Amino acid sequence: MRPTQKATRLPSPLGGPHVLFDGSFILEFLEPSPELARDAPPLHIHFTQVESFIIEAGAIGTTTTYDVIDTIHTITASHQQSAPRAGLSPPVPMRNDDDGVIPIPPWTPHNFWPVVPTHPFWSTAEGPRSWSGGILTTDFPPDMDAAFFLAILSLVDAISAKRISMSPSLVATLLSMQTESDSAKIMAPTACWLGPLRWWVPWKAQVAVESVRKLLGGRSAVKVVEDIIETEVVKRQ
């Protein structure tokens, strides 16, 4: 995958691009711009998946729970940016000191976002020691393989970079992939009086759209993934 050109490379010679392994690997070090903070995925939940990740360098931000608690994760610790409601909020996902893993259990609202250079975190004592971009590794279930995530991330990247525009069919495709992964968006997360309706309404809506899509002869999820990789990955290389 190639960058969307929204982030500038670090100064030469570090920034690259560095052509390695006879051209089979091209490496660039990017400095995220403040605008990228608006490109974070929406708050969502996974019904069955435990999403775990490890910070290998730099810092990555998460927003989690229905209290929408921002946390910045570094290679050494997790730093909550605000306090959850005492006794009312589920545990905020934090770094495990034993192995460095940050687990996000099923049914926990969450999203990820870049810790941009203008974020106040970089003026704290921990910030300067953490800066080197943001690199994480994740552990997804075998049935949610690389092809699925490459497809959905490539599609979101194409929308963000305005290579393709939103349309009813594109919305149906996104909802199909979200339904296939047992995930649902969260609406009005802090409106506690809505209770489970915060995920139930988006989930039922996307399931209904997916049912209509299939009734109208829509492609299978496997075919959708293959077509996205063909158009957004293979043809752009």
N, C-alpha and C positions, 0 to 999 in steps of 0.2 A: 504494500500500500504506500501511496505517496502522500506527503503533507498537502493540506488544502491551500497552502500559501498564506494562511492567516497568521502564521508565526514566522518570524525572521530567524535566520540561522545565527548562531553565535559567531563572533568575529573569527576570521581565519587566523591560524590554520585549524583551530579546534572545530569550527562549525562544519567544515566539509563543503560539498559532499565528498565522502571517502569511498572510492571504488575498491572493493576487496574481493578476494577469491575469484579472480579472473572475470570480474564484472557481475558475478552472481549475487553480490551483496553490496548495496549502496547505503552507507550510514551517514546521517545528518544529525547534528545536535541543534535543537531548536530552542529559542527563548519564547515562551508563550506570551502573547500580548494580553492586555486586560480584557479585550473584547471576547477572548476565548471563554471567560467565566460565564458568559451568557449561553454558551453552547453545551452546557451540561445537560445530560439526559433528564427527563422528568422523574420526579419521585415515584417509585414503583415498588411492588413486592413480588417475591417468588413464593408460590404456594408449597413447593416441595424441595426446592434447591437451597442448600447451604452454600453461600458464596464466600470463599476465603481468598485472601490475598496477602502478599508479603511486599513490603517496601524494600527495594534493593538500593535505591539512591534517591536523594531529594525528598519531596513531600507530595502527598496526594490528599485532597480534601474529600470528606464525605458529609452528606446530610442524612441523618437517620432518625427513626422513630416518628411518631405522630407529633412530637414536640419540635420537629425539624431542627435537631441539634447539629450544628456544624462542628466537625472534628477534623483536625489536621494531623495526619499520620506521617511520621518520619521513620528513619531506620532504627531509632532508639526508643520512641515513645509515641503515644497518641495524646493529642492536646485538645481537650474540649474547649470550644470557644464560648459556650454558654452553659448554664446549668439546667438540667431537666426538672420537671415538677417532682418534688420529693414524694415518693410513694405512689405516684400516678403514672409514671413513664416506665416502660420496660427498659432493661439495661441497654445503655448505649454501646455499640460494638467498639471494643478497644483492643489494643495490641496485647497479645499474650507474651509475657516476659520470657517464658520458657523457650519458645520457638520462633517468636516474632510474627506469628500468624494473626491476622485480624479477621475473625469469622463474623459473617452476617447471617443469622439464623433465618429459616423460612418465616414468612409473615412479618418481617421487619421492613418497614418503609425505608428506602435508601436511594441515593444516587451518588455519583462521583463528579468531582470538578477539579480543574487545575488550580494550583495555588500560584496565582499570577504574581509577577514581581512587585506590584503595587499593594499586595495584601499586607496588612499590619503585622502579620506573623513574622515577616522577615526582619522586623525591627526588635524582635524579642531575643532573649539570650540563645534560644535554641535555633532560631531562624538561620543566621549566617552559617552555622555548622552543618545545616541540612541542605543548603542550596547546591544542586547539581542537576536541576531538571526535576523529573519525577518518573521513576521507573517502578513498576509493580509486576508481580507474577500472580496469576490466579489459578485456582483449582476448580474446574467445572466438571460435572458428571460426564461419563463417557458418551451418553446419548445426546449431549449437547456439544457436538464436536466442533473442530476448528472451522469447518466449512460453514456451519450455521452462523458462528460469530463473525467470521470474515464477511459473510454476506450482509448481515444486518448492520455491522459497523460501516461497511463500504456504502451501503444505501444511505445511512444517516449522514455520512461524510459528503456524499453527492448532493444531498438536500442542503446541508449547511454551506457548501461551496457554491450553491446555486447552479450546479451543472444540470440538475433536473428540478422541475417545479412540482409543487404539491398538486395532486389531482385526486378525484374520487377513487380511481383505481390504485393509486399509490398509497392512499390512506388504507384501503382494503388490504393491500400487501403488507403494510406495517402491522396492522392489527392481526393479520393471519400469523405472522411470525411471532408476535407477542403471545397469541393464544397457544401456538405450538409449544412455546417455552414455559407454559403455565405461569405467566406473569400478567400483572394488571397495574395500570397507573393508579395513583392515589389522587382523589380530588378533595380540595379543601381539607388538608391533613389536620390542621389545628382546630377544626370545628368538631370538637369532641361529641357534641350533641347528635351528630350524624351517625356515630358508632360505625358498624361494619358497612354502612351504605357508602362510605368513602372509597372502598375498593369494590364492593358488590355491584354498584351501578356501572362503573367503567368495565368491569369484567363481563357482565351480562350484555352490555352494549357491543363489546368486541366479539363476543361469542355469536351474537345475533348477526353481525356483519359477516363473520366468517361462514355462518350457515348459508346466508344468502349468496355469498361468493361461490360456494361449492355447488349450490343449486343451479347457478347460472353457468356452470361448467368451468369454474376457476381451476387453475393448475394446482397440483399437489404441492405440499410444502417443500418436498425434495426438488421438484422442478423449479419452484420459485427461487430456491437457493442457487441452483445451477445457473439459471438465467442471470441472476444478479452478479454472480462471480464472473460470468462470461462478459457482461457488458461493462461492469464497473471495475473489474480487476484485470482480466486477461487483455481486453482491448486497449486498456490505458497503459500497459507496460511498454 
